[in-house]
Amino acid sequence: MGYTTDSAIAAQCGVSSKSVKAYRESLGILPVFRPAPRKQALPLSHELRPYKPLFGFVSDQEIAQLASVDLSVVQGIREALGFEPVLPVLGSTTPQQIADYHGPLLGYESLLSTMTPTEISRHAGVPYLVVVQRCEALGIQPFKRVSVASRYDHLLGKVPDALVARLAGVSRASIGVRRQRLGIAAAPR
């Protein structure tokens, strides 16, 4: 009942279609089965809809910051979509600051984690070799310039380039070039 017509059921059972209709209505079955409309977890008009591909790959905090919405809204949508929470990407912390020492050829230690030894030597007027030796003496790895987009390499090919570009704060073209340089195919639409 509800899948076939009353007259077809009446013909199979050998009864009148009026009795089938009365029985169907007494049970509260509609003449034609219509499932209840599915409630969307993330409707088309929702402010987080453009960021749906990020769920499951990026932390709730980063999505909330990118979309300028409350963290609880992002968590609710993520749970409704059935994704597990994701930890924030490493490398988002600022380097530990080092206090400057006072003395001859000293006073630039606070720059060691923010600039290359060449830049420090030019800025502080100290020979390059002295800066490198000071890094070694303090046990600090020399600063290496790394692309901001490298934090999101794990998303390339899984998430559209435009979203990765928004996360990293760089252009979509630079993300496309980076993805191609790494030999990763574009994300499916």
Secondary structure, 3 states (H helix, E strand, C coil): CCCCCHHHHHHHHCCCHHHHHHHHHHHCCCCCCCCCCCCCCCCCCCCCHHHHHHECCECHHHHHHHHCCCHHHHHHHHHHHCCCCCCCCCCCCCCCCCCCCCCCCCCCHHHCCCCCHHHHHHHHCCCHHHHHHHHHHHCCCCCCCCCHHHHHHHHECCECHHHHHHHHCCCHHHHHHHHHHCCCCCCCC
